[in-house]
Amino acid sequence: MSRSIASQAWDKSEIERAAALGRDLRAQVGGDARLFAARAPGRVNLIGEHTDYSGLPVLPVAIDRSTILVAASLPSLRVTLRNADPSYPAREFVLQTRIPPYPAGDWANYVKAAVQGVIDHFAGRGVEVGGMSGAAMLVDGRVPVAAGLSSSAALTVGATLALMAVNGLDLPPIETASMVARSEWYVGTMAGGMDQAASLLGQRDHALFIEFDPLRARPVKMPSDAALVVADSREIADKSGKVRTEYNRRVVECSLAARLLARALNLVGVRVLGDVVRARKEWNTAALVEALRRAAPERLDPDLLEASALLDAPADVVARDLLGEGAARIALDPARPLEILKRARHVLSETGRVLEAVRALEEGRLDEMGALMNQSHRSLAEDFDCSTARLDRMVECARGAGALGARLTGAGFGGSIVALCRPADASRIIAALVRGYYVPSGLEWQDACAVFRASPGASVIELALD
Ligand code: NG1
């Protein structure tokens, strides 16, 4: 097997996985078909958690765990989809202007999200959906699922690149990242775009300083004396259920905080906290939090009546702006008040930490980077209420064994932690997690806890099988 388009981003095992998928797909579609293989990594976020949907920066790395998706064009509008893991059932759907999703939780919705994104984007550039080719796709995902490592973004990015390749469509990576940034809205998560950008724009041995509105990314070299231990709590952070409700609630709380702050500061056109930060060149967390404290109670009723009075806007308009409309409208638990002050304090202080973290990494000040990660975890636990007792225990274990810093990574509510350490300390930290967390919890640890490396972003190649 060789690659007709050379790409140094793929490692040997990924090429082998693509070749195996390619042979299987060729048996399905016939020997003459052109085969394309997309490789899309997951990501681990070093710092900047729950800031992306406020339009504020993040600092993730693309990881050396990837999804490989092989595709061939079909002479129809059909998309057929199979997964190398038989627990994910085969699916088939048709390219059309509005693709109806499968019921919530279906794995193939991430592929539908990708396909819908490509259709919508290229419709604006004169590509009619009726003129596109469908595709036969075969997937092999090795990014741990529901672990806060963005297996969903890896699948969505892989499917996006594969569908574009079979249709001869191309975009610069930054534009592809903007296009797929909103794709998970299709599955009902109001996600911010970090995961897709990290998967597409990652660079070997670099973290990415990603900013939004407009999307841009700058690689930040990982110091050679730094290592990353990533450990999955095996507490399922499943975005199709309770975690999605919690996540979307945080999105609403943050955008309400932004609007209240904007009113207090006489700013117009504000949707998210990032708009406030961008409007105030000389901002600092303490001053903005104080302004919010003066402008509104710390928590507000979920019926939004009080919010509407404070914003001096009709309640139905406030509800539509914050919760969306129609089938996509977010339902808020009427018994739980919306936390405004705590959420804003996390997002604003986390933004400050991201900016300091970039400087600390660039200057090789790993102790400082570790301290910022520890502060981030605390803020996520205390102000954002998205840690769990198990994640807290793992973070403690890692720090106790010599990690320079450790924190939950991703949305939280389960999922993984990331620990920053000196390479020589990594095995001691893993051993401490095994002894202090996995064994007492009766959990398998072999595939759950490892040193991860920053890997290159997603790419697509044409396969030439022997
Ligand atoms: P994970 O951990 O992959 O579910 C989620 C969002 C990100 C970001 C983080 C929190 C999705 C698909 N991704 O990540 O955009 O908001 O939480 O920083 O929901």
Residues whose N, C-alpha, C, O or C-beta is under 5 A from the ligand:
A	BS01	NG1	G48 E49 H50 T51 D52 G148 L149 S150 E184 T189 A191 G192 G193 M194 D195 T409 G410 A411
